[in-house]
C-alpha cells in the first residue's frame, strides 16, 4: 500500500462522513417541515369567523372626547353621552365627571370644589336627571 493511498483513503472516508451528515440533516429538516404542516394551519386557510376572533381594533384617544376636571383628563367614548355632558354647566359637569368617571366620594368632591358635601350630593342627583333629559331618557333604559 502506498503512503499516498492512505491519505486518499482518509479523505474519502471524511468525504463520505460529511455527505452522510448533510443527508441526515436534510432529512431531519424535511421531517420537521412535515410535522409543522400537519399541526399548523395557514392564516389564509382559516374561516372568516375565526379570523374575526383573532383580530383586534385599536381605539385611540383621538376618537374620544376629553374633558378636563381639576388636574385630571377624562375620555368618553360614547358621542351621545359626551355631547350631553358637554352641554352641562361647568360645575355640574365637574361633579358628574369626578363622581362617576373618577369614582370620587362626595366628601372628596366637596373638598376639591370648596362646597358642602350635601350640596354635591344634591347637584349630582339633579344633574343625573338633566343628563337623562338631554339624552332623551335613554339613560333609564340601560
CNS distance restraints for C-alpha pairs under 8 A (distance, minus, plus):
assign (resid   1 and name CA) (resid   5 and name CA) 6.76 0.50 0.50
assign (resid   1 and name CA) (resid   6 and name CA) 7.64 0.50 0.50
assign (resid   2 and name CA) (resid   6 and name CA) 6.89 0.50 0.50
assign (resid   3 and name CA) (resid   7 and name CA) 7.02 0.50 0.50
assign (resid   4 and name CA) (resid   8 and name CA) 6.42 0.50 0.50
assign (resid   5 and name CA) (resid   9 and name CA) 6.05 0.50 0.50
assign (resid   6 and name CA) (resid  10 and name CA) 6.36 0.50 0.50
assign (resid   7 and name CA) (resid  11 and name CA) 6.25 0.50 0.50
assign (resid   8 and name CA) (resid  12 and name CA) 6.23 0.50 0.50
assign (resid   9 and name CA) (resid  13 and name CA) 6.12 0.50 0.50
assign (resid  10 and name CA) (resid  14 and name CA) 6.11 0.50 0.50
assign (resid  11 and name CA) (resid  15 and name CA) 6.02 0.50 0.50
assign (resid  12 and name CA) (resid  16 and name CA) 6.11 0.50 0.50
assign (resid  13 and name CA) (resid  17 and name CA) 6.18 0.50 0.50
assign (resid  14 and name CA) (resid  18 and name CA) 6.18 0.50 0.50
assign (resid  15 and name CA) (resid  19 and name CA) 6.28 0.50 0.50
assign (resid  16 and name CA) (resid  20 and name CA) 6.16 0.50 0.50
assign (resid  17 and name CA) (resid  21 and name CA) 6.27 0.50 0.50
assign (resid  18 and name CA) (resid  22 and name CA) 6.20 0.50 0.50
assign (resid  19 and name CA) (resid  23 and name CA) 6.03 0.50 0.50
assign (resid  20 and name CA) (resid  24 and name CA) 6.19 0.50 0.50
assign (resid  21 and name CA) (resid  25 and name CA) 6.15 0.50 0.50
assign (resid  22 and name CA) (resid  26 and name CA) 6.12 0.50 0.50
assign (resid  23 and name CA) (resid  27 and name CA) 6.24 0.50 0.50
assign (resid  24 and name CA) (resid  28 and name CA) 6.11 0.50 0.50
assign (resid  25 and name CA) (resid  29 and name CA) 6.13 0.50 0.50
assign (resid  26 and name CA) (resid  30 and name CA) 6.23 0.50 0.50
assign (resid  27 and name CA) (resid  31 and name CA) 6.11 0.50 0.50
assign (resid  28 and name CA) (resid  32 and name CA) 6.14 0.50 0.50
assign (resid  29 and name CA) (resid  33 and name CA) 6.29 0.50 0.50
assign (resid  30 and name CA) (resid  34 and name CA) 6.24 0.50 0.50
assign (resid  31 and name CA) (resid  35 and name CA) 6.24 0.50 0.50
assign (resid  32 and name CA) (resid  36 and name CA) 6.26 0.50 0.50
assign (resid  33 and name CA) (resid  37 and name CA) 6.13 0.50 0.50
assign (resid  34 and name CA) (resid  38 and name CA) 6.32 0.50 0.50
assign (resid  35 and name CA) (resid  39 and name CA) 6.40 0.50 0.50
assign (resid  36 and name CA) (resid  40 and name CA) 5.67 0.50 0.50
assign (resid  37 and name CA) (resid  41 and name CA) 7.30 0.50 0.50
assign (resid  41 and name CA) (resid  45 and name CA) 6.59 0.50 0.50
assign (resid  41 and name CA) (resid  46 and name CA) 7.26 0.50 0.50
assign (resid  42 and name CA) (resid  46 and name CA) 6.86 0.50 0.50
assign (resid  43 and name CA) (resid  51 and name CA) 7.80 0.50 0.50
assign (resid  46 and name CA) (resid  50 and name CA) 6.46 0.50 0.50
assign (resid  46 and name CA) (resid  51 and name CA) 6.55 0.50 0.50
assign (resid  47 and name CA) (resid  51 and name CA) 6.45 0.50 0.50
assign (resid  48 and name CA) (resid  52 and name CA) 6.22 0.50 0.50
assign (resid  49 and name CA) (resid  53 and name CA) 6.54 0.50 0.50
assign (resid  50 and name CA) (resid  54 and name CA) 6.44 0.50 0.50
assign (resid  51 and name CA) (resid  55 and name CA) 6.24 0.50 0.50
assign (resid  52 and name CA) (resid  56 and name CA) 7.92 0.50 0.50
assign (resid  59 and name CA) (resid  63 and name CA) 7.12 0.50 0.50
assign (resid  60 and name CA) (resid  64 and name CA) 7.40 0.50 0.50
assign (resid  61 and name CA) (resid  65 and name CA) 7.67 0.50 0.50
assign (resid  61 and name CA) (resid  75 and name CA) 7.13 0.50 0.50
assign (resid  63 and name CA) (resid  77 and name CA) 7.25 0.50 0.50
assign (resid  64 and name CA) (resid  75 and name CA) 5.88 0.50 0.50
assign (resid  64 and name CA) (resid  76 and name CA) 5.48 0.50 0.50
assign (resid  64 and name CA) (resid  77 and name CA) 4.85 0.50 0.50
assign (resid  64 and name CA) (resid  78 and name CA) 7.63 0.50 0.50
assign (resid  64 and name CA) (resid  79 and name CA) 7.77 0.50 0.50
assign (resid  65 and name CA) (resid  75 and name CA) 5.65 0.50 0.50
assign (resid  65 and name CA) (resid  76 and name CA) 5.37 0.50 0.50
assign (resid  65 and name CA) (resid  77 and name CA) 6.70 0.50 0.50
assign (resid  65 and name CA) (resid  79 and name CA) 7.46 0.50 0.50
assign (resid  65 and name CA) (resid  82 and name CA) 6.42 0.50 0.50
assign (resid  66 and name CA) (resid  73 and name CA) 6.48 0.50 0.50
assign (resid  66 and name CA) (resid  74 and name CA) 5.46 0.50 0.50
assign (resid  66 and name CA) (resid  75 and name CA) 4.42 0.50 0.50
assign (resid  66 and name CA) (resid  76 and name CA) 6.31 0.50 0.50
assign (resid  67 and name CA) (resid  73 and name CA) 5.64 0.50 0.50
assign (resid  67 and name CA) (resid  74 and name CA) 5.12 0.50 0.50
assign (resid  67 and name CA) (resid  75 and name CA) 6.51 0.50 0.50
assign (resid  68 and name CA) (resid  72 and name CA) 5.79 0.50 0.50
assign (resid  68 and name CA) (resid  73 and name CA) 4.54 0.50 0.50
assign (resid  68 and name CA) (resid  74 and name CA) 6.31 0.50 0.50
assign (resid  69 and name CA) (resid  73 and name CA) 6.30 0.50 0.50
assign (resid  69 and name CA) (resid  74 and name CA) 7.50 0.50 0.50
assign (resid  69 and name CA) (resid  94 and name CA) 5.85 0.50 0.50
assign (resid  69 and name CA) (resid  97 and name CA) 7.38 0.50 0.50
assign (resid  69 and name CA) (resid  98 and name CA) 7.48 0.50 0.50
assign (resid  74 and name CA) (resid  97 and name CA) 7.36 0.50 0.50
assign (resid  74 and name CA) (resid 101 and name CA) 7.18 0.50 0.50
assign (resid  76 and name CA) (resid  81 and name CA) 7.66 0.50 0.50
assign (resid  76 and name CA) (resid  82 and name CA) 6.02 0.50 0.50
assign (resid  77 and name CA) (resid  82 and name CA) 7.49 0.50 0.50
assign (resid  78 and name CA) (resid  82 and name CA) 6.08 0.50 0.50
assign (resid  79 and name CA) (resid  83 and name CA) 6.00 0.50 0.50
assign (resid  80 and name CA) (resid  84 and name CA) 6.29 0.50 0.50
assign (resid  80 and name CA) (resid 135 and name CA) 7.08 0.50 0.50
assign (resid  81 and name CA) (resid  85 and name CA) 6.15 0.50 0.50
assign (resid  81 and name CA) (resid 135 and name CA) 7.19 0.50 0.50
assign (resid  82 and name CA) (resid  86 and name CA) 6.02 0.50 0.50
assign (resid  83 and name CA) (resid  87 and name CA) 6.30 0.50 0.50
assign (resid  84 and name CA) (resid  88 and name CA) 6.80 0.50 0.50
assign (resid  84 and name CA) (resid 131 and name CA) 6.26 0.50 0.50
assign (resid  84 and name CA) (resid 134 and name CA) 5.78 0.50 0.50
assign (resid  84 and name CA) (resid 135 and name CA) 6.37 0.50 0.50
assign (resid  85 and name CA) (resid  93 and name CA) 6.16 0.50 0.50
assign (resid  85 and name CA) (resid 131 and name CA) 7.14 0.50 0.50
assign (resid  86 and name CA) (resid  93 and name CA) 7.40 0.50 0.50
assign (resid  88 and name CA) (resid  92 and name CA) 6.35 0.50 0.50
assign (resid  88 and name CA) (resid  93 and name CA) 5.55 0.50 0.50
assign (resid  88 and name CA) (resid 131 and name CA) 7.97 0.50 0.50
assign (resid  89 and name CA) (resid  93 and name CA) 6.02 0.50 0.50
assign (resid  90 and name CA) (resid  94 and name CA) 6.13 0.50 0.50
assign (resid  91 and name CA) (resid  95 and name CA) 6.36 0.50 0.50
assign (resid  92 and name CA) (resid  96 and name CA) 6.34 0.50 0.50
assign (resid  92 and name CA) (resid 123 and name CA) 6.74 0.50 0.50
assign (resid  92 and name CA) (resid 124 and name CA) 7.12 0.50 0.50
assign (resid  92 and name CA) (resid 127 and name CA) 6.30 0.50 0.50
assign (resid  93 and name CA) (resid  97 and name CA) 6.11 0.50 0.50
assign (resid  94 and name CA) (resid  98 and name CA) 5.97 0.50 0.50
assign (resid  95 and name CA) (resid  99 and name CA) 5.92 0.50 0.50
assign (resid  95 and name CA) (resid 109 and name CA) 7.00 0.50 0.50
assign (resid  95 and name CA) (resid 120 and name CA) 7.07 0.50 0.50
assign (resid  95 and name CA) (resid 123 and name CA) 7.70 0.50 0.50
assign (resid  95 and name CA) (resid 124 and name CA) 6.29 0.50 0.50
assign (resid  96 and name CA) (resid 100 and name CA) 5.81 0.50 0.50
assign (resid  96 and name CA) (resid 101 and name CA) 7.48 0.50 0.50
assign (resid  96 and name CA) (resid 124 and name CA) 6.22 0.50 0.50
assign (resid  96 and name CA) (resid 127 and name CA) 7.41 0.50 0.50
assign (resid  96 and name CA) (resid 128 and name CA) 7.86 0.50 0.50
assign (resid  97 and name CA) (resid 101 and name CA) 5.08 0.50 0.50
assign (resid  97 and name CA) (resid 102 and name CA) 6.51 0.50 0.50
assign (resid  98 and name CA) (resid 102 and name CA) 4.91 0.50 0.50
assign (resid  98 and name CA) (resid 103 and name CA) 6.36 0.50 0.50
assign (resid  98 and name CA) (resid 104 and name CA) 5.68 0.50 0.50
assign (resid  98 and name CA) (resid 109 and name CA) 6.86 0.50 0.50
assign (resid  99 and name CA) (resid 103 and name CA) 5.02 0.50 0.50
assign (resid  99 and name CA) (resid 104 and name CA) 4.97 0.50 0.50
assign (resid  99 and name CA) (resid 105 and name CA) 6.44 0.50 0.50
assign (resid  99 and name CA) (resid 106 and name CA) 7.20 0.50 0.50
assign (resid  99 and name CA) (resid 109 and name CA) 7.51 0.50 0.50
assign (resid 100 and name CA) (resid 104 and name CA) 7.52 0.50 0.50
assign (resid 104 and name CA) (resid 108 and name CA) 6.27 0.50 0.50
assign (resid 104 and name CA) (resid 109 and name CA) 6.46 0.50 0.50
assign (resid 105 and name CA) (resid 109 and name CA) 6.42 0.50 0.50
assign (resid 106 and name CA) (resid 110 and name CA) 6.00 0.50 0.50
assign (resid 106 and name CA) (resid 117 and name CA) 5.80 0.50 0.50
assign (resid 106 and name CA) (resid 120 and name CA) 6.17 0.50 0.50
assign (resid 106 and name CA) (resid 121 and name CA) 6.43 0.50 0.50
assign (resid 107 and name CA) (resid 111 and name CA) 6.25 0.50 0.50
assign (resid 107 and name CA) (resid 117 and name CA) 5.38 0.50 0.50
assign (resid 108 and name CA) (resid 112 and name CA) 6.11 0.50 0.50
assign (resid 109 and name CA) (resid 113 and name CA) 6.04 0.50 0.50
assign (resid 109 and name CA) (resid 117 and name CA) 7.70 0.50 0.50
assign (resid 109 and name CA) (resid 120 and name CA) 7.23 0.50 0.50
assign (resid 110 and name CA) (resid 114 and name CA) 5.62 0.50 0.50
assign (resid 110 and name CA) (resid 115 and name CA) 4.61 0.50 0.50
assign (resid 110 and name CA) (resid 116 and name CA) 5.57 0.50 0.50
assign (resid 110 and name CA) (resid 117 and name CA) 5.12 0.50 0.50
assign (resid 110 and name CA) (resid 120 and name CA) 6.18 0.50 0.50
assign (resid 111 and name CA) (resid 115 and name CA) 6.43 0.50 0.50
assign (resid 111 and name CA) (resid 116 and name CA) 7.80 0.50 0.50
assign (resid 115 and name CA) (resid 119 and name CA) 6.75 0.50 0.50
assign (resid 115 and name CA) (resid 120 and name CA) 6.99 0.50 0.50
assign (resid 116 and name CA) (resid 120 and name CA) 6.58 0.50 0.50
assign (resid 117 and name CA) (resid 121 and name CA) 6.43 0.50 0.50
assign (resid 118 and name CA) (resid 122 and name CA) 6.15 0.50 0.50
assign (resid 119 and name CA) (resid 123 and name CA) 6.00 0.50 0.50
assign (resid 120 and name CA) (resid 124 and name CA) 5.94 0.50 0.50
assign (resid 121 and name CA) (resid 125 and name CA) 6.35 0.50 0.50
assign (resid 122 and name CA) (resid 126 and name CA) 6.17 0.50 0.50
assign (resid 123 and name CA) (resid 127 and name CA) 5.82 0.50 0.50
assign (resid 124 and name CA) (resid 128 and name CA) 6.21 0.50 0.50
assign (resid 125 and name CA) (resid 129 and name CA) 6.57 0.50 0.50
assign (resid 126 and name CA) (resid 130 and name CA) 6.41 0.50 0.50
assign (resid 127 and name CA) (resid 131 and name CA) 6.05 0.50 0.50
assign (resid 128 and name CA) (resid 132 and name CA) 6.27 0.50 0.50
assign (resid 129 and name CA) (resid 133 and name CA) 6.41 0.50 0.50
assign (resid 130 and name CA) (resid 134 and name CA) 6.19 0.50 0.50
assign (resid 131 and name CA) (resid 135 and name CA) 6.10 0.50 0.50
assign (resid 131 and name CA) (resid 139 and name CA) 7.96 0.50 0.50
assign (resid 132 and name CA) (resid 136 and name CA) 6.11 0.50 0.50
assign (resid 132 and name CA) (resid 137 and name CA) 4.78 0.50 0.50
assign (resid 132 and name CA) (resid 138 and name CA) 6.54 0.50 0.50
assign (resid 132 and name CA) (resid 139 and name CA) 5.48 0.50 0.50
assign (resid 132 and name CA) (resid 140 and name CA) 7.22 0.50 0.50
assign (resid 133 and name CA) (resid 137 and name CA) 5.51 0.50 0.50
assign (resid 135 and name CA) (resid 139 and name CA) 7.05 0.50 0.50
assign (resid 137 and name CA) (resid 141 and name CA) 7.40 0.50 0.50
assign (resid 138 and name CA) (resid 142 and name CA) 6.82 0.50 0.50
